[in-house]
Amino acid sequence: MSPNKKMAAEIRAAYANYGDDPDNWPEDVKKEIRGQAEEHHTAENNVLRHMILHGYTNQYIAQERSKTPQYIQQLRDRMRRRDELDYQATPDELTQLKYNVKHMNKPNNQGVASVMGRDKDWMRCMREKLREAANEARR
C-alpha cells in the first residue's frame, strides 16, 4: 500500500472511530497520522533540497519532480532564510564548469549558468570556489 493510501485509510478509520472533530481524537492517533505525512513529505523534500543545493533551476526541478516552480522557490527561500543554502558541486560538475568557462567567449555567470542549466547564484558560488582553489594551488 502506498504511503498516501495508508495515511488516508488511517484518517478514515479515525473519523469512523472518534468522530468528525480531530480535536477529540487521541493524541497517539494524531501523532501517527502526522508522522506518516512528515515521513513522506521529508523524503521528497530531501530530493528537492539536494537538487537545489546542486544548483538546478526551479523550472528544471519542477519539471522533473512534478512540483510547481512556486513551491520550489518557496523551498529555496526557506533554505536561504535558515542559512541552509550552502551550494555544492560534484567533481564532474566542477570539470564541466571549468570547460564551459574556458571555451566561452566572455563568460559571465548568467551565460554559463544558462548553458549548464543551473541557477546563477550556484554558478557564482562555484566560480568563487574554483578561484579560491586556483589561488591555493599557486601558493
Contact map, one row per residue, 1 for C-alpha under 8 A:
1110110000000000000000000000000000000000000000000000000000000000000000000000000000000000000000000000000000000000000000000000000000000000000
1111110000000000000000000000000000000000000000000000000000000000000000000000000000000000000000000000000000000000000000000000000000000000000
1111111000000000000000000000000000010001000000000000000000000000000000000000000000000000000000000000000000000000000000000000000000000000000
0111111100000000000000000000000000000000000000000000000000000000000000000000000000000000000000000000000000000000000000000000000000000000000
1111111110000000000000000000000000000000000000000000000000000000000000000000000000000000000000000000000000000000000000000000000000000000000
1111111111000000000000000000000000000000000000000000000000000000000000000000000000000000000000000000000000000000000000000000000000000000000
0011111111100000000000000000000010011000000000000000000000000000000000000000000000000000000000000000000000000000000000000000000000000000000
0001111111110000000000000000000000000000000000000000000000000000000000000000000000000000000000000000000000000000000000000000000000000000000
0000111111111000000000000000000000000000000000000000000000000000000000000000000000000000000000000000000000000000000000000000000000000000000
0000011111111100000000000000000010000000000000000000000000000000000000000000000000000000000000000000000000000000000000000000000000000000000
0000001111111110000000000000000010000000000000000000000000000000000000000000000000000000000000000000000000000000000000000000000000000000000
0000000111111111000000000000000000000000000000000000000000000000000000000000000000000000000000000000000000000000000000000000000000000000000
0000000011111111100000000000000000000000000000000000000000000000000000000000000000000000000000000000000000000000000000000000000000000000000
0000000001111111111000001000100000000000000000000000000000000000000000000000000000000000000000000000000000000000000000000000000000000000000
0000000000111111111111000000000000000000000000000000000000000000000000000000000000000000000000000000000000000000000000000000000000000000000
0000000000011111111100000000000000000000000000000000000000000000000000000000000000000000000000000000000000000000000000000000000000000000000
0000000000001111111000000000000000000000000000000000000000000000000000000000000000000000000000000000000000000000000000000000000000000000000
0000000000000111111111011000000000000000000000000000000000000000000000000000000000000000000000000000000000000000000000000000000000000000000
0000000000000111111111011000000000000000000000000000000000000000000000000000000000000000000000000000000000000000000000000000000000000000000
0000000000000011011111000000000000000000000000000000000000000000000000000000000000000000000000000000000000000000000000000000000000000000000
0000000000000010011111111000000000000000000000000000000000000000000000000000000000000000000000000000000000000000000000000000000000000000000
0000000000000010011111111000010000000000000000000000000000000000000000000000000000000000000000000000000000000000000000000000000000000000000
0000000000000000000011111000000000000000000000000000000000000000000000000000000000000000000000000000000000000000000000000000000000000000000
0000000000000000011011111100000000000000000000000000000000000000000000000000000000000000000000000000000000000000000000000000000000000000000
0000000000000100011011111110110000000000000000000000000000000000000000000000000000000000000000000000000000000000000000000000000000000000000
0000000000000000000000011111110000000000000000000000000000000000000000000000000000000000000000000000000000000000000000000000000000000000000
0000000000000000000000001111111000000000000000000000000000000000000000000000000000000000000000000000000000000000000000000000000000000000000
0000000000000000000000000111111100000000000000000000000000000000000000000000000000000000000000000000000000000000000000000000000000000000000
0000000000000100000000001111111110000000000000000000000000000000000000000000000000000000000000000000000000000000000000000000000000000000000
0000000000000000000001001111111111000000000000000000000000000000000000000000000000000000000000000000000000000000000000000000000000000000000
0000000000000000000000000011111111100000000000000000000000000000000000000000000000000000000000000000000000000000000000000000000000000000000
0000000000000000000000000001111111110000000000000000000000000000000000000000000000000000000000000000000000000000000000000000000000000000000
0000001001100000000000000000111111111000000000000000000000000000000000000000000000000000000000000000000000000000000000000000000000000000000
0000000000000000000000000000011111111100000000000000000000000000000000000000000000000000000000000000000000000000000000000000000000000000000
0000000000000000000000000000001111111110000000000000000000000000000000000000000000000000000000000000000000000000000000000000000000000000000
0010001000000000000000000000000111111111000000000000000000000000000000000000000000000000000000000000000000000000000000000000000000000000000
0000001000000000000000000000000011111111100000000000000000000000000000000000000000000000000000000000000000000000000000000000000000000000000
0000000000000000000000000000000001111111110000000000000000000000000000000000000000000000000000000000000000000000000000000000000000000000000
0000000000000000000000000000000000111111111000000000000000000000000000000000000000000000000000000000000000000000000000000000000000000000000
0010000000000000000000000000000000011111111100000000000000000000000000000000000000000000000000000000000000000000000000000000000000000000000
0000000000000000000000000000000000001111111110000000000000000000000000000000000000000000000000000000000000000000000000000000000000000000000
0000000000000000000000000000000000000111111111000000000000000000000000000000000000000000000000000000000000000000000000000000000000000000000
0000000000000000000000000000000000000011111111100000000000000000000000000000000000000000000000000000000000000000000000000000000000000000000
0000000000000000000000000000000000000001111111110000000000000000000000000000000000000000000000000000000000000000000000000000000000000000000
0000000000000000000000000000000000000000111111111000000000000000000000000000000000000000000000000000000000000000000000000000000000000000000
0000000000000000000000000000000000000000011111111100000000000000000000000000000000000000000000000000000000000000000000000000000000000000000
0000000000000000000000000000000000000000001111111110000000000000000000000000000000000000000000000000000000000000000000000000000000000000000
0000000000000000000000000000000000000000000111111111000000001000100000010000000000000000000000000000000000000000000000000000000000000000000
0000000000000000000000000000000000000000000011111111100000000000000000000011000000000000000000000000000000000000000000000000000000000000000
0000000000000000000000000000000000000000000001111111110000000000000000000000000000000000000000000000000000000000000000000000000000000000000
0000000000000000000000000000000000000000000000111111111100001000000000000000000000000000000000000000000000000000000000000000000000000000000
0000000000000000000000000000000000000000000000011111111111001000000000000001000000000010000000000000000000000000000000000000000000000000000
0000000000000000000000000000000000000000000000001111111100000000000000000000000000001111000000000000000000000000000000000100000000000000000
0000000000000000000000000000000000000000000000000111111100000000000000000000000000000011100000000000000000000000000000000100000000000000000
0000000000000000000000000000000000000000000000000011111110000000000000000000000000000011000000000000000000000000000001111110000000000000000
0000000000000000000000000000000000000000000000000011111111011000000000000000000000000000000000000000000000000000000011100000000000000000000
0000000000000000000000000000000000000000000000000001001111111000000000000000000000000000000000000000000000000000000011100000000000000000000
0000000000000000000000000000000000000000000000000001000111111100000011011000000000000000000000000000000000000000000000000000000000000000000
0000000000000000000000000000000000000000000000000000000011111110000010000000000000000000000000000000000000000000000000000000000000000000000
0000000000000000000000000000000000000000000000000000000111111111000000000000000000000000000000000000000000000000000010000000000000000000000
0000000000000000000000000000000000000000000000010011000111111111111010010000000000000000000000000000000000000000000000000000000000000000000
0000000000000000000000000000000000000000000000000000000001111111111110010000000000000000000000000000000000000000000000000000000000000000000
0000000000000000000000000000000000000000000000000000000000111111111100000000000000000000000000000000000000000000000000000000000000000000000
0000000000000000000000000000000000000000000000000000000000011111110000000000000000000000000000000000000000000000000000000000000000000000000
0000000000000000000000000000000000000000000000010000000000001111111000000000000000000000000000000000000000000000000000000000000000000000000
0000000000000000000000000000000000000000000000000000000000001111111100000000000000000000000000000000000000000000000000000000000000000000000
0000000000000000000000000000000000000000000000000000000000001110111110110000000000000000000000000000000000000000000000000000000000000000000
0000000000000000000000000000000000000000000000000000000000000110011111110000000000000000000000000000000000000000000000000000000000000000000
0000000000000000000000000000000000000000000000000000000001101100001111111000000000000000000000000000000000000000000000000000000000000000000
0000000000000000000000000000000000000000000000000000000001000000000111111100000000000000000000000000000000000000000000000000000000000000000
0000000000000000000000000000000000000000000000000000000000000000001111111110000000000000000000000000000000000000000000000000000000000000000
0000000000000000000000000000000000000000000000010000000001001100001111111111000000000000000000000000000000000000000000000000000000000000000
0000000000000000000000000000000000000000000000000000000001000000000011111111100000000000000000000000000000000000000000000000000000000000000
0000000000000000000000000000000000000000000000000000000000000000000001111111110000000000000000000000000000000000000000000000000000000000000
0000000000000000000000000000000000000000000000001000000000000000000000111111111000000000000000000000000000000000000000000000000000000000000
0000000000000000000000000000000000000000000000001001000000000000000000011111111100001000000000000000000000000000000000000000000000000000000
0000000000000000000000000000000000000000000000000000000000000000000000001111111110000000000000000000000000000000000000000000000000000000000
0000000000000000000000000000000000000000000000000000000000000000000000000111111111000000000000000000000000000000000000000000000000000000000
0000000000000000000000000000000000000000000000000000000000000000000000000011111111111000000000000000000000000000000000000000000000000000000
0000000000000000000000000000000000000000000000000000000000000000000000000001111111111000000000000000000000000000000000000000000000000000000
0000000000000000000000000000000000000000000000000000000000000000000000000000111111110000000000000000000000000000000000000000000000000000000
0000000000000000000000000000000000000000000000000000000000000000000000000000011111111000000000000000000000000000000000000000000000000000000
0000000000000000000000000000000000000000000000000000000000000000000000000000001111111100000000000000000000000000000000000000000000000000000
0000000000000000000000000000000000000000000000000000000000000000000000000000001111111100000000000000000000000000000000000000000000000000000
0000000000000000000000000000000000000000000000000000100000000000000000000001001101111110000000000000000000000000000000000000000000000000000
0000000000000000000000000000000000000000000000000000100000000000000000000000000000111111000000000000000000000000000000000000000000000000000
0000000000000000000000000000000000000000000000000001111000000000000000000000000000001111100000000000000000000000000000000100110000000000000
0000000000000000000000000000000000000000000000000000111000000000000000000000000000000111110000000000000000000000000000000000010000000000000
0000000000000000000000000000000000000000000000000000010000000000000000000000000000000011111111000000000000000000000000000000010000000000000
0000000000000000000000000000000000000000000000000000000000000000000000000000000000000001111111000000000000000000000000000000000000000000000
0000000000000000000000000000000000000000000000000000000000000000000000000000000000000000111111100000000000000000000000000000000000000000000
0000000000000000000000000000000000000000000000000000000000000000000000000000000000000000111111110000000000000000000000000000000000000000000
0000000000000000000000000000000000000000000000000000000000000000000000000000000000000000111111111000000000000000000000000000000000000000000
0000000000000000000000000000000000000000000000000000000000000000000000000000000000000000111111111100000000000000000000000000010001000000000
0000000000000000000000000000000000000000000000000000000000000000000000000000000000000000001111111110000000000000000000000000000000000000000
0000000000000000000000000000000000000000000000000000000000000000000000000000000000000000000111111111000000000000000000000000000000000000000
0000000000000000000000000000000000000000000000000000000000000000000000000000000000000000000011111111100000000001000100000000000000000000000
0000000000000000000000000000000000000000000000000000000000000000000000000000000000000000000001111111110000000000000000000000000000000000000
0000000000000000000000000000000000000000000000000000000000000000000000000000000000000000000000111111111000000000000000000000000000000000000
0000000000000000000000000000000000000000000000000000000000000000000000000000000000000000000000011111111100000001000000000000000000000000000
0000000000000000000000000000000000000000000000000000000000000000000000000000000000000000000000001111111100100001000000000000000000000000000
0000000000000000000000000000000000000000000000000000000000000000000000000000000000000000000000000111111100000000000000000000000000000000000
0000000000000000000000000000000000000000000000000000000000000000000000000000000000000000000000000011111110000000000000000000000000000000000
0000000000000000000000000000000000000000000000000000000000000000000000000000000000000000000000000001111111100001000000000000000000000000000
0000000000000000000000000000000000000000000000000000000000000000000000000000000000000000000000000000001111100000000000000000000000000000000
0000000000000000000000000000000000000000000000000000000000000000000000000000000000000000000000000000000111110000000000000000000000000000000
0000000000000000000000000000000000000000000000000000000000000000000000000000000000000000000000000000100111111011000000000000000000000000000
0000000000000000000000000000000000000000000000000000000000000000000000000000000000000000000000000000000001111111000000000000000000000000000
0000000000000000000000000000000000000000000000000000000000000000000000000000000000000000000000000000000000111111100000010011000000000000000
0000000000000000000000000000000000000000000000000000000000000000000000000000000000000000000000000000000000011111110000010010000000000000000
0000000000000000000000000000000000000000000000000000000000000000000000000000000000000000000000000000000000111111111000000000000000000000000
0000000000000000000000000000000000000000000000000000000000000000000000000000000000000000000000001001100100111111111100000010000000000000000
0000000000000000000000000000000000000000000000000000000000000000000000000000000000000000000000000000000000001111111111110010000000000000000
0000000000000000000000000000000000000000000000000000000000000000000000000000000000000000000000000000000000000111111111110000000000000000000
0000000000000000000000000000000000000000000000000000000000000000000000000000000000000000000000000000000000000011111111000000000000000000000
0000000000000000000000000000000000000000000000000000000000000000000000000000000000000000000000001000000000000001111111000000000000000000000
0000000000000000000000000000000000000000000000000000000110010000000000000000000000000000000000000000000000000000111111100000000000000000000
0000000000000000000000000000000000000000000000000000001110000000000000000000000000000000000000000000000000000000111111110110000000000000000
0000000000000000000000000000000000000000000000000000001110000000000000000000000000000000000000000000000000000000110011111110000000000000000
0000000000000000000000000000000000000000000000000000001000000000000000000000000000000000000000000000000000001100110001111111000000000000000
0000000000000000000000000000000000000000000000000000001000000000000000000000000000000000000000000000000000000000000000111111100000000000000
0000000000000000000000000000000000000000000000000000111000000000000000000000000000000010000000000000000000000000000001111111110000000000000
0000000000000000000000000000000000000000000000000000001000000000000000000000000000000000000000000000000000001101100001111111111000000000000
0000000000000000000000000000000000000000000000000000000000000000000000000000000000000000000000000000000000001000000000011111111100000000000
0000000000000000000000000000000000000000000000000000000000000000000000000000000000000010000000000000000000000000000000001111111110000000000
0000000000000000000000000000000000000000000000000000000000000000000000000000000000000011100001000000000000000000000000000111111111000000000
0000000000000000000000000000000000000000000000000000000000000000000000000000000000000000000000000000000000000000000000000011111111100000000
0000000000000000000000000000000000000000000000000000000000000000000000000000000000000000000000000000000000000000000000000001111111110000000
0000000000000000000000000000000000000000000000000000000000000000000000000000000000000000000000000000000000000000000000000000111111111000000
0000000000000000000000000000000000000000000000000000000000000000000000000000000000000000000001000000000000000000000000000000011111111100000
0000000000000000000000000000000000000000000000000000000000000000000000000000000000000000000000000000000000000000000000000000001111111110000
0000000000000000000000000000000000000000000000000000000000000000000000000000000000000000000000000000000000000000000000000000000111111111000
0000000000000000000000000000000000000000000000000000000000000000000000000000000000000000000000000000000000000000000000000000000011111111100
0000000000000000000000000000000000000000000000000000000000000000000000000000000000000000000000000000000000000000000000000000000001111111110
0000000000000000000000000000000000000000000000000000000000000000000000000000000000000000000000000000000000000000000000000000000000111111111
0000000000000000000000000000000000000000000000000000000000000000000000000000000000000000000000000000000000000000000000000000000000011111111
0000000000000000000000000000000000000000000000000000000000000000000000000000000000000000000000000000000000000000000000000000000000001111111
0000000000000000000000000000000000000000000000000000000000000000000000000000000000000000000000000000000000000000000000000000000000000111111
0000000000000000000000000000000000000000000000000000000000000000000000000000000000000000000000000000000000000000000000000000000000000011111
